[in-house]
Amino acid sequence: MHRWRRALAAALLGTTAVIAQSPTSKAPTPEMFRSPDGSRFVLVPTGGPPQVHWAVATPAGAAEDPDGLQGLAAAVLAASLGGTWTSGSVDAAAERATLAELERSQEALLANPGDAELIAKVQQLEVRAQQLGDPRVFARLLAAAPMSGVRTSVRDSVGLLEFTTVPSAIGRVAELLVERREQQVLRGFGRFWFDELAARIGAYDGDPLAPLHAELLALAMPEHPVSRAAERPGAAIPRRSQALAVWQATQYPKRTVHVLLGGFDAAAVRATLDATFAQTNLPSPTAPEPYEPRAIASLRRSTIPGTGRSLVALAWVLPKVDDPILPQLAATWLGSGPEGQLATRLRQQGRKSATVSCRAPWPVVTRARSLLLIEVGDPAGVDGLADLVAKTCGELAQKPPPQPTLDRALRSLRASWNLVTAEPRWLAAETARSALLWPGRRPELAPPDTVAPATVRKLLAETFANRPVIVEARK
């Protein structure tokens, strides 16, 4: 089984490498444009069979959620496949009135818990709402379009809607997407909210280092919404009006990216998309203020006891970067397991059992305006380890990385990318994520073949020129 997996991985790597690097097979150049309603499109015509992998990326991070309702953007995305006022409603006017009355009754029940009359009324209205709206209708329309493998997900502050279709159906699919955007009901939203809340609580409680990460963010980026989202979720219940407001703000055309990848004629597809994505009736949202993390000038240090582990975590504010690969490459070069430069230097200084992990940007936000995170554990103890790590990082940034070690780190990144994107649908999704996180930049379909060591050194030097935030986890 292990040999089979290795062979499959090698085949995937080889196939993707040929597509990206072969001198006789040039990778397609993405075509970018905005439709009349402001939606951003990236077309990637790859040739081959008439199949289209379509990914829609929308903002779904902490900046989109009201205070105390972290995860609301993810919940509304999950609920969005339940249909529209046009598709699935027996009587749209009656369903609207019932859902509005249900919300008022639920709020009254929250103010008067245990009121038998209100409990009965809420239950009756819930049954009535289910009778007036059928979420299965929209699912059948999507399947008939045809749209196969329809799913939603949220990762790293980006929400995705993914599916596969055929070129001849692009006009019909576009109509359904506009209908979903403009006439969203959010049927059964409460269930999706509680599912999201339970998942977040479970993830926090199941991660012994969650308090450490929350403390790091509170010290390094106290004003950023990701700091609130890193804390253990509360038990607040959003109103339906709040959910709809988040839906409209996150799905506003100018904040949305569509990626179409596959065998299709780009000119014909663009004409169809321009005709369908023509206008919107969604209210123009107030765009979140761009967050610019400030370099840390003073000592910020903390200790988290009772984690069951002993390690040190250091986080530096990243400078502005224009290339998405640079923070990832720098983190891989520094901390890619025992062969990483930081682990090697620590062993040379007597920390033979130290283990290192490094991530950048952390957390993932627009244009990488966040942190470089290094976590180091040592069974021999962590006394003095944080200061040694900070000192060693400063020393590593004094010279450009040797080209061979940098190339090895880049090959590691390429291998990870190839495994993820060897399947075209995944490539469409990752391209959409990248386009949303790096607005205005043409998405790359593969990492570069080489990166100049001087550019990595410049990034590390600017990063380590400032103080880190330090949090120690103690057993």
N, C-alpha and C positions, 0 to 999 in steps of 0.2 A: 504493500500500500504506500509506504514512504517513497519507494522508487518511482511508483506511478505518479505520485504528486510532484516529485522533483522533475520528472519528464514533462508533465503538463506545464509546470511553471517555465521550464526551459523553452518549450514550444511557444508559449504565450510571449515570453520575452523576445524570442527570435522573430516571431511574426511582427510584433510591434516595432522592433528595432529596424526591420527591413522597411516598413512603411515610413518610419520617421527619418531614416538615414540613407537609404539606398540611393546611390547617385543616379540611378535610372528611374526612380519612382519618387517624385516630388510630392510632399504632403500638401493637401489642399489649403488654400489661403482663405480664412474665414472672411465672409462679406458682412459688414456691419451697417445697419441703417435704422432709422426710426420711422415707424408708421405714422399716419396723420394724427392718431390719438396720443402719440408720445411714447408708445411701447418700443423698447429696444429689441432688435432682432440680430441674431448671429446665424448666418447660413453657412453650413459646411458641406458642400456637395462632394461626396467622396467617390461617386460613380458606383458601379455594381448594381445589385438587384434593386427594384423599385420599392424601397422600404425607407421609412423616415422615423428616426428616433428623436423625439421631441421632449425637451426639458424646459420647464418654466421656473425661473428662480425669483423669489420675492424675499424681502427682508423679514426675518422672524426672530431676531435676537432680543436681548434684554432692553434695548433702547426703544423697542416698539411696545413693550408691555407697560400698563399702568402700574404705579407703585403698589406693591403688595399682591400683584397678580402676575408674577413671573410665570411664563409659559402660556399666556393667553394667545399670543400670535400662533404658537404651535397648535393649540387646541382648535382655533378657528380654521386653520388649514386642514386639519384632519376632518373637521365637520363639513368642509366645503363640497364634498362629493355627494351630499344628501339631496341635492336638487335645488331648483329655483322656483320662483313664483309662477313661471310658465310651465315648467316640467316637474310634475309631481304634486301639484296642488289641486285638490278637488274643487275648492272655491277659494281663490286667493284672498278676497276681501274678508271672508269669514276666518280664514287661517290667520291673517294679520291681526284681526280683532281678538282672536282666541289667544294667540301668543302674547299680545300686549296685556290682556287681562291676567294671564298666567304669571307674567313677571310681576305685576302689581300684587297679586295674591301671595307669591313667594316672598316678596319683600315684607308684606304684612305678617307672614308667618315667622320670618326671622325676628321681627320685633315682638311677636307674641308666641314664642315656641310652646307647643303643647296644646294650642287652641284647637279643639276637636272640629269645630265648624270650618276653620281655615284649612285644616289638614284635608278634610273631605272635599272642600272646594278645589284645592290644588290637584288632588287626585282626579277629580272629574275633568278639570281643564286639561290635564296631561292626556287623558284618554281621548278627549275631544280633538286635541291637536294632532294626535296620531291618526285619527280618522280622517282629518282634513288634508294631511300631507303624507305622501308615500315616497320615501327615499329610494325605493327600488326603481322608480320610473327613470330617473336621470341615469342611473347605472346602465339600464337597458339601452338608452339612447347612445351612451358612450360606446357600448359594445357594438351597436349597429353601425356606427359612423364609418369604418371601424376604428376603435382605439383599444389596443390590447395591453395588458399588464399595467393598468392605471394604478398609480400609488402616490401617496404623499409622504414626505419625510422632512425632518429638520435636523441639520447638523451645522455646528459652528456658525450660528446666527443667520443661516440661510435656509429658507423653506423651499422645497422642490416639489413640483408636480411632474411626474414622468409617465410616458406611455410610448407606444409604437403604433404607427399608422402607415398608410400608403400615399404616394403623391396625389392620386386622383381624389383622395378624401380630404385634402388639406383645407379646401373651402368649407366643407361641412364641420370639420373639427374646429376651425377658427370660429365659426358661428357659435358652437357650443361653449368654447372658452370665453367668448365675450358675454354670452348669456350667464355663465357661471359667475363671472366677475361683476356684472351689472345688476343681476337679479337674485343675489344670494339670500337664502333663507336661514341657513345654519340650523337645519332640522336636527333635533336630538343633541344640541350643543352641550347640554349639561353633562351627558355621559362622556363626551370627549374631554371636557374640562376635568372631570374627576379622574379619568384615566391618565391624563397628563400630570395632574397633581400627584397621584399615587406613584407614577414612574419617577418623578423628580424626588419625592421623599425617599423612595426606595434606593435611588442612586446615591443620595446624600448619606443615608444611614448605612449603606453597604460599602462606602469608601472611607477607610480609616483616616485618609489624608484630606478629606473634604474640609474639616475645620482649618487645617493648615493653609489650603488654597484660598479659602475665604479670608483668612487673616492676611495673606500676602496681598490679595487684591484690595482689601480695605486700607492697607498701609501704602500701597503703590499707586492705586487709582481710585481714591476714595469718592470721587465725584462721578465716576462712570457707572452706568446702570449694571454692567457686568459684576460689579462688586455686590450689589444687592442680590443679583441672581445667583451668586455663589453661596449665599446663606441657605439654611434649611427653610424650605417653603412653609408658609403659614397655611391657614385653613380658610382663607377668604373665598367668597363665592362671587364671581363677576355677574353683573347685570347683563341682560341680553343687549341692551343699548351699547354697553361697553364693548361687547364682543363684536357687534356690527361695526362700531367705529374703528376698531383695530383691523377688521377685515378690509374696510374701505381704504384705510391709510396704507396698509401693506400691499394692497393690490392695485393701487393707483398706477395707471400705465407708465408714467415716467419713472417709477421705481421698480419696474418689472423687466426681466430679461428673458427672451425666448431663444432657445438654441434648437435649430433643426439640422440634423446630421444624417446623411445617407445618400441614396441614389435618386436625385431629382434635378430638374432644370431650375437653376437659381433665379433666372429672370422671370419665368412663369410663376414661380412660388412667391416672389416678391410682389408681383402685380396682384395676386390673390390676397396676400396679407394686407397690402395697402388698402385694398377695397373693403376688407372686413373689419380691420382694426382702425376704423375711421374716426370715431369719437367716443367720449365717455360722459356719463352723467354723475360719476362719483365726485364728491366734493374734494377740492384740492387740499391735501393735508398740509399741516405745518411740519416742515422737515425738521427732524431732530438736529440740534446744534452739533456741528462737528466737534468731536472731542480731541483735544490735543494734550496728551499726557505731559506733565512737566517733569523735567529731570530732577532726580532726588538729590538735594544738596545737604540735608542733615541726616544723622543716624536714625534709622527706623528699624528697630529690632524687637522680636517677640519670641516667646516660647509657648508651645502648645503641649501640655502634658496628656498622658493617657491615650496616645494614638496606637500603642502596641508596636511602634517602630521607632527607631532612632535614626534621624537623618537631618540634614540641613538643606534648606531651600533658599536660594538667592534669586532675586528678580531685578533686572535693570530695565529702565525705560529705553525702548528702541528709538533711534533717530528716524527722521523721515526717509523712506526708501521709495524708489520708483520701479523696482524690479521684484516681483513676488518670489523669485527663486533665491534671492540673496539671504534673507533671514533663515530660510529653511536650510540652505547650504551651510551657512555659518554654524547653525545649531548641530547639523550632522557632523561637520568637521570637528567641532568641539567635543560632542558627547555621544557619538555613535557607538555605544557599548565599550568593551575593553580596548578596542583599537582606536577609540577617540583620543584626541590630543590631551584633553584634560585628565582622563583616567591614566594615560601614559605618564604624564608629568607627576601626578599624585603618587603613583607607584615609585617613581624615581626619588620621591621625597619621603619614602617610608610608609606610605598609605597603601600597602600591597593588597588589602582586601576591600578597598573602596570601590563602590559601584556608582556610575554616573549616568544620568539622563538629562537631556537638554531639549528644550522646545522653543521655537520662535516662528511666527509670533504666537504668544500665549497671553490671553485667549485670542482666538481668531476673530478679528474685527476688520472693518473697511480700511483698506490701504495699510494694514499691519500696524496701526497706531496703538500698540500695546507693549508687551514686555518680552524680554528674553529670560526664560526660566531655566535654572539649573538646580537639580536635586542630587545630592550626594549622600549615600549611606555608607557606614563602615561598622561592621560588627565589633571592631576593636574600640569603638567609642567615637563620639563626635566633638569632644572638647577641643577647641581651637581649630576645628575643621572649617568652619565658615570663613574665618579670616584667611586660612591657607588657600581656600578655593578662590576667594576674591583676589588675593595677591597673584596667584598663578594665572588667572584669567587676564589680569593686566599685563603680565609678562608675555603671554601668548599673543597679545594684540600689538606687540611692539614691532613685529616683523611680518611681512606677508607670508601666508601659509605656503609651504613647499608645494610646487605644482603636483608632484606625484600623490601626496596625501590629499590634496584638494580634489584631484581627479578621482581618487578612490571614493571620497564622500559623494561626488557628483554621480558616480556609477551607482552608488547605493540609492540615491534619490531617483535615478532613472529606472532602476529595477522596481522600486515601489510604484512609480508612476505606471510603468508598463503592465504590472500585474493588475492594477486598478482599471486601466483604460483599454486593455486588450479587447474587451467587449464594447462594441460601439455605443450601446445604450449608456454604459458607465461614462464613456468619454463625453457624450452629450451632457450628462449631468454635471461632470466636473468642469466642463467648459462653461456651463451656465453659472456655476458657483463662482468661478474665477472672474467672469464678466461682471457679476454683481459686486464682488468684493473689491474689484479694481476698475471702477467706472472710468470710461474713456480710453482704456488700454485694450489693444487687440489681444484676445486670448491666445495663449500659446497651446499648441496641440501636443507638445512634448518639451521636456527640459532641454536646454542648450547642450551642445557637445562639449563645450569648455567654458570656463569662467576665469577671468583674470584674477590672480591672487591679490592684486592691489585693491580691487574693489571689496573683497571680503575683509581684508585688513582694515580698510577705511571704516567699514561698518562696525567691526569689533572695537576699533580704537575709539570711535565716537560713543559707542555703547558703554564701554568700561571706563571711560573718562569720568563718569559720574558714580555716585554711591549706589550700592544695591540696597534693596530691602531684604532683611534677613529674618527668617522664621525657622526656629529649631523645633523639631518634633521629638518628644521624649516618651519612652515607654512608661 
